[in-house]
Amino acid sequence: MKWDWKKFLIAALIRALRTFAQTFVGFIAVGAALDEIQWLRALSVSGAAAVLSVLTSIATGLPEVDKEPETQPPEEE
């Protein structure tokens, strides 16, 4: 199967952005005041999670990119 690097890169970056957002939101506790949140630590850990997401995508592949194109049966006239 030939790799489509553009699709792979877009899908991996979308997945990494979602991972970043989920990790970042995890740092914001319910009811915590904005000045109590350790913003630099939250950004650092979220960035590391995003990098790990991209590396995991490279190592294991992405199901949305690895799908074989469906073959359509010929149309009958």
Buried (B, 14 or more C-beta within 10 A) or exposed (E): EEEEEEEBEBBBBEBBEEBBEEBBEEBEEEEEEEEEEEEEEBBEBBBEBBEEBBEBBEEEBBEEBEEEEEEEEEEEE
